[in-house]
């Protein structure tokens, strides 16, 4: 007790002394005590505070973790969705490009197929026109005293129109180093270069226009040839009719009719070719008839010494009828048939001397008299220009010459009419 008081006093004198905290633990007779130092208390408090803060942080993390995880998952989902959208957009773009390429390829293939088909059609047309051109450009035999003439009698490809010749040549194939292939290297005049598709389109357009122009020119050329053939046939028929030798043509145009229907584009060529065939058939018919008729000169290059009609008889010196015309010629000069026919007389015939008579059909005959030699026999088939004998002075004659007659149904007619018609159509036969 005294010590306690002394301590109080000392505290009051020297100031209050802070005693450390003591923890006493009693358990039965066993008593323990622990002195709590301030630093130890501070350390313990700090540890407890750290534990509390850690607990709070852990609790907050556990509370907020779901939100963070959800946000992270949502962000990742958004990123994945954006990535997938980008991939889908790229895939769609690739599909569009691929589809466009396939479509362009199909279009190019279809255009190429169309061009090849049209080129093949033009080639087939050339083959179709080949026989017609052979009919029109084949060389015929030379007429007596004249140059060789085309078998058709018309000029299907005039020299002054060389473009008509190209109409019937097979079309050149594209793809060479020049021509249509040069369209691939065409560049526009602007600042932006053309794409391959633009150049391909221009190429197809150019080839298509070229083929269409060839088709149109072919049809135009066929029309021109058909018109020329009809005109030539009409000219020959009119000349023969003027000479009194009408040619019967069974064209069938006098009894036709029907509704007017336009011709399909694909059938125009065949229709025009058929029309050209008809024109050539008509021309060949007229030419065959003209060749058979006595319209050619039996003594080409020889002068006429006596005409048809009333004249003074060279022997009796009195007026007499001259049934033909006389050609002055040297003895031995070849006498040619004025037309195709059959020999009905060949031998001596009184005042005619050595004479040949040819039947040309339709009641028309020709006589070749006063010859020195006969080269044909009765029943022989004679073509125009064949030599039937030689000029002489046999029979009732005063000198070497050819007496030529044309008779219709037995009556003599003026041969000059036939010869004039022959000269008019000589260039057409």
PENORBEL-V940808 format. One record per pair of residues at least 24 apart in sequence whose ideal C-beta (glycine too) atoms are under 10 Angstrom apart, sorted by the first residue. I is the first residue (numbers start at 1). J is the second residue. Records with the same first field share a line. If there is no record, write none. Layout:
I: J / J
//
This chain:
100: 197
104: 196 / 197 / 200
107: 197 / 200 / 201 / 204
108: 197 / 200 / 201 / 204
111: 200 / 201 / 203 / 204 / 205 / 207 / 208
112: 174 / 200 / 204 / 207
114: 204 / 207 / 208 / 211
115: 174 / 180 / 203 / 204 / 207 / 208 / 210 / 211
116: 173 / 174
118: 171 / 207 / 208 / 211 / 212 / 214 / 215
119: 170 / 171 / 172 / 173 / 174 / 207 / 211 / 214
120: 171
121: 171 / 211 / 215 / 266 / 269
122: 169 / 170 / 171 / 211 / 214 / 215 / 218 / 269
123: 170 / 171 / 173
124: 170 / 269
125: 167 / 168 / 170 / 171 / 214 / 215 / 218 / 219 / 222 / 269 / 270 / 273
126: 167 / 168 / 169 / 170 / 171 / 218
127: 170
128: 168 / 269 / 270 / 273
129: 167 / 168 / 169 / 218 / 221 / 222 / 225 / 269 / 273 / 276
130: 168 / 170
131: 277
132: 156 / 168 / 222 / 225 / 273 / 276 / 277 / 280
133: 157 / 165 / 168 / 225
135: 229 / 276 / 277 / 280 / 281 / 283 / 284
136: 225 / 228 / 229 / 276 / 280 / 283
140: 287 / 291 / 429
141: 291 / 383 / 384 / 385
142: 385
143: 291 / 296 / 297 / 300 / 336 / 384 / 385 / 422 / 426 / 427 / 429
144: 296 / 297 / 298 / 299 / 300 / 301 / 334 / 336 / 337 / 338 / 384 / 385 / 386 / 387 / 426
145: 296 / 297 / 299 / 300 / 301 / 302 / 336 / 385 / 426
146: 296 / 297 / 300 / 301 / 385 / 423 / 426 / 427 / 429
147: 426 / 427
149: 426 / 427 / 428 / 429
150: 427 / 428 / 429
151: 284 / 287 / 429
152: 225 / 228 / 229 / 232 / 280 / 283 / 284 / 287 / 428 / 429
153: 228 / 229 / 232 / 233 / 235 / 236 / 283 / 284 / 286 / 287 / 290 / 425 / 426 / 427 / 428 / 429
154: 225 / 228 / 229 / 231 / 232 / 233 / 235 / 279 / 280 / 283 / 427 / 428
155: 225 / 228 / 232 / 427
156: 221 / 224 / 225 / 228 / 229 / 276 / 280
157: 221 / 225
158: 224 / 228
161: 221 / 224
163: 217 / 220 / 221
164: 217 / 218 / 220 / 221 / 224 / 225
165: 221
166: 214 / 217 / 218 / 221
167: 214 / 215 / 216 / 217 / 218 / 219 / 220 / 221 / 222 / 224 / 225
168: 217 / 218 / 221 / 222 / 225
169: 214
171: 207 / 210 / 211 / 214 / 215 / 218
172: 210
174: 203 / 206 / 207 / 210 / 211
179: 206 / 207 / 210
180: 204 / 206 / 207 / 210 / 211
181: 207
182: 206
183: 207
215: 265 / 268 / 269
216: 268
218: 269 / 272 / 273
219: 268 / 269 / 271 / 272 / 273
220: 272
221: 272 / 276
222: 268 / 269 / 271 / 272 / 273 / 275 / 276 / 279
223: 272 / 275 / 276
224: 276
225: 272 / 275 / 276 / 279 / 280
226: 272 / 273 / 274 / 275 / 276 / 277 / 278 / 279 / 280 / 282 / 283
227: 275 / 276 / 279
228: 276 / 279 / 283
229: 275 / 276 / 277 / 278 / 279 / 280 / 281 / 282 / 283 / 284 / 286
230: 275 / 276 / 278 / 279 / 280 / 282 / 283
231: 279 / 283 / 428
232: 279 / 282 / 283 / 286 / 287 / 425 / 427 / 428 / 429
233: 279 / 280 / 281 / 282 / 283 / 284 / 285 / 286 / 287 / 290 / 428
234: 282 / 283 / 286
235: 286 / 424 / 425 / 428
236: 282 / 283 / 285 / 286 / 287 / 289 / 290 / 295 / 421 / 424 / 425 / 428 / 429
237: 282 / 283 / 285 / 286 / 289 / 290 / 425
238: 421 / 424 / 425
239: 286 / 290 / 295 / 420 / 421 / 422 / 423 / 424 / 425 / 428
240: 286 / 289 / 290 / 293 / 295 / 418 / 421 / 422 / 424 / 425
241: 421
242: 417 / 420 / 421 / 424
243: 293 / 294 / 295 / 406 / 413 / 414 / 415 / 416 / 417 / 418 / 419 / 420 / 421 / 422 / 424 / 425
244: 364 / 406 / 408 / 413 / 414 / 417 / 418 / 421
245: 289 / 290 / 292 / 293 / 294 / 295 / 339 / 360 / 362 / 364 / 406 / 408 / 417 / 418 / 421
246: 289 / 362
247: 285 / 286 / 287 / 288 / 289 / 290 / 292 / 293 / 362
248: 285 / 289 / 362
249: 281 / 282 / 285 / 286 / 289
250: 282 / 285
251: 278 / 281 / 282 / 285
252: 278
253: 278
283: 428
286: 425 / 428 / 429
287: 425 / 428 / 429
288: 340 / 429
289: 339 / 340 / 361 / 362
290: 339 / 384 / 421 / 422 / 425 / 426 / 428 / 429
291: 339 / 340 / 383 / 384 / 385 / 429
292: 339 / 340 / 341 / 360 / 361 / 362 / 364 / 383 / 384
293: 338 / 339 / 340 / 341 / 360 / 361 / 362 / 364 / 366 / 384 / 406 / 418 / 421 / 422
294: 337 / 338 / 339 / 340 / 341 / 358 / 360 / 364 / 365 / 366 / 384 / 404 / 405 / 406 / 407 / 415 / 418 / 419 / 422
295: 338 / 339 / 360 / 384 / 406 / 415 / 417 / 418 / 419 / 420 / 421 / 422 / 423 / 424 / 425 / 426 / 429
296: 336 / 337 / 338 / 339 / 340 / 384 / 385 / 418 / 419 / 422 / 423 / 426 / 429
297: 327 / 336 / 338 / 385 / 404 / 415 / 418 / 419 / 422 / 423 / 426
298: 325 / 327 / 334 / 335 / 336 / 337 / 338 / 339 / 366 / 368 / 385 / 388 / 389 / 402 / 404 / 415 / 419
299: 325 / 326 / 327 / 328 / 329 / 333 / 334 / 335 / 336 / 338 / 368 / 391 / 401 / 402 / 404
300: 327 / 333 / 334 / 336 / 385
301: 327 / 329 / 333
302: 326 / 327 / 328 / 329 / 330 / 333 / 335 / 391 / 401 / 402
303: 327 / 328 / 329
304: 328 / 401 / 404 / 415 / 416 / 419
305: 329 / 399 / 401 / 402
306: 401 / 403
307: 414 / 415 / 416
308: 404 / 405 / 406 / 412 / 413 / 414 / 415 / 416 / 417
309: 412 / 414
313: 396
314: 396 / 397 / 398 / 399
315: 396 / 397 / 398
321: 412
322: 403 / 405 / 412
323: 367 / 369 / 403 / 404 / 405 / 406 / 407 / 411 / 412 / 413 / 414 / 415
324: 352 / 366 / 367 / 368 / 369 / 402 / 403 / 404 / 405 / 406 / 407 / 412 / 413 / 414 / 415
325: 401 / 402 / 403 / 404 / 405 / 406 / 414 / 415 / 416 / 419
326: 369 / 370 / 397 / 399 / 401 / 402 / 403 / 404
327: 391 / 401 / 402 / 403 / 404
328: 391 / 399 / 400 / 401 / 402
329: 390 / 391 / 392 / 400 / 401 / 402
330: 390 / 391 / 400 / 401
331: 371 / 372 / 373 / 390 / 391 / 392 / 393 / 399 / 400 / 401
332: 372 / 373 / 390 / 391 / 392 / 400
333: 371 / 372 / 389 / 390 / 391 / 392 / 400 / 401 / 402
334: 375 / 385 / 386 / 387 / 388 / 389 / 390 / 391
335: 368 / 369 / 370 / 371 / 372 / 373 / 374 / 375 / 386 / 387 / 388 / 389 / 390 / 391 / 392 / 402 / 404
336: 368 / 382 / 384 / 385 / 386 / 387 / 388 / 389 / 402
337: 366 / 368 / 376 / 382 / 383 / 384 / 385 / 386 / 387 / 388 / 389
338: 366 / 368 / 382 / 384 / 385 / 388 / 404 / 406 / 415 / 418 / 419 / 422
339: 364 / 366 / 382 / 383 / 384 / 385 / 406 / 418 / 422
340: 381 / 382 / 383 / 384 / 385 / 386
341: 365 / 366 / 380 / 381 / 382 / 383 / 384
342: 378 / 379 / 380 / 381 / 382
343: 374 / 376 / 377 / 378 / 379 / 380 / 381 / 382 / 388
344: 378 / 379 / 380
345: 378
346: 374 / 375 / 376 / 377 / 378 / 379 / 380 / 388 / 389
347: 374 / 377 / 378
348: 374 / 394 / 395
349: 394 / 395
350: 395 / 396
351: 394 / 395 / 396 / 397 / 403
352: 394 / 395 / 396 / 397 / 403 / 405
353: 392 / 393 / 394 / 395 / 396 / 397 / 403
354: 389 / 390 / 392 / 394 / 395
355: 389 / 394 / 395 / 403 / 405
356: 380 / 382 / 388 / 389
357: 388 / 405 / 407
358: 382 / 386 / 388
359: 407
360: 384 / 406
362: 408 / 409
363: 407 / 408 / 409 / 410 / 411
364: 406 / 407 / 408 / 409 / 413 / 418
365: 405 / 406 / 407 / 408 / 409 / 410
366: 404 / 405 / 406 / 407 / 415 / 418
367: 403 / 404 / 405 / 406 / 407 / 412 / 415
368: 402 / 403 / 404 / 405
369: 394 / 395 / 396 / 397 / 401 / 402 / 403 / 404 / 405
370: 394 / 395 / 396 / 397 / 398 / 399 / 400 / 401 / 402 / 403 / 404
371: 395 / 400 / 402 / 403
372: 400
384: 422 / 429
//
